[in-house]
Structure formats: C-alpha cells, structure tokens
Amino acid sequence: MRKELESAYDSGYDAGLKGPNTTNCHFSIFSTHEKTKAWKKGKAKGDAKAIKAGRKLFERAARNRED
C-alpha cells in the first residue's frame, strides 16, 4: 500500500506542477480515501512549486525590462 500512496502523491505533484492529464488524474488514483488524500497533498506541493517558479520567472522578466 505504501508504494500506491507514493504513486498517488507523485501523480498529484505532477498535476500541480505541469497541469492535469489522463495519467496524473486517472480515476484509479482516487479509488481509496488514502490515495485521494496522498494525491491532494502532492497536488498542493506541486501547485506551490509551480507558483514559486512562475514568480521567479516574472521577477526575472521585470529585471530584464529595467536593463
């Protein structure tokens, strides 16, 4: 079961970072409450990383405009 939870977390992380697709949002990931919870935790982490990366790109672009 541990491996399934890690896989669900990784799928959620991928969905948060790269956006949803048929692999990282497959219905089988949500077959148990525990796997759904792991997916949501990974999704939150991926979302946070994507937002941080986007913020860095925005700041870099703003600095380049100033030059």
C-alpha positions as a printed Julia matrix, in Angstrom:
67×3 Matrix{Float64}:
   0.0    0.0     0.0
   2.9    2.37    0.71
   4.01   2.24   -2.92
   0.46   3.05   -4.08
   0.35   6.1    -1.8
   3.72   7.29   -3.08
   2.48   6.87   -6.64
  -0.69   8.85   -5.86
   1.39  11.61   -4.24
   3.71  11.73   -7.27
   0.71  11.95   -9.62
  -0.73  14.82   -7.61
   2.62  16.59   -7.59
   2.86  16.2   -11.36
  -0.69  17.53  -11.8
   0.14  20.58   -9.7
   3.43  21.28  -11.42
   2.61  20.5   -15.05
  -1.18  20.53  -15.12
  -3.69  17.69  -15.21
  -3.58  14.95  -17.82
  -5.01  11.47  -18.27
  -2.14   9.87  -16.36
  -1.82  12.08  -13.27
  -5.61  12.39  -12.86
  -6.6    8.82  -13.75
  -9.7    7.62  -11.92
  -7.82   4.7   -10.33
  -5.78   7.16   -8.26
  -8.95   8.13   -6.4
 -10.1    4.58   -5.61
  -9.46   4.94   -1.88
  -9.65   7.78    0.59
  -5.97   7.33    1.49
  -4.81   7.55   -2.13
  -7.01  10.6    -2.73
  -5.53  12.26    0.35
  -1.98  11.5    -0.85
  -2.81  12.88   -4.31
  -4.21  16.09   -2.82
  -1.1   16.51   -0.67
   1.14  16.07   -3.72
  -1.03  18.45   -5.75
  -0.69  21.16   -3.1
   3.09  20.74   -3.1
   3.23  20.84   -6.91
   0.99  23.91   -7.02
   3.25  25.71   -4.56
   6.36  24.88   -6.57
   4.7   25.99   -9.83
   3.66  29.29   -8.25
   7.16  29.85   -6.9
   8.71  29.07  -10.29
   6.26  31.41  -12.0
   7.05  34.18   -9.55
  10.79  33.78  -10.24
  10.2   33.99  -14.0
   8.09  37.12  -13.53
  10.75  38.77  -11.38
  13.48  37.85  -13.87
  11.44  39.31  -16.74
  10.85  42.51  -14.76
  14.58  42.87  -14.11
  15.33  42.35  -17.8
  12.9   45.11  -18.73
  14.69  47.5   -16.4
  18.03  46.9   -18.17
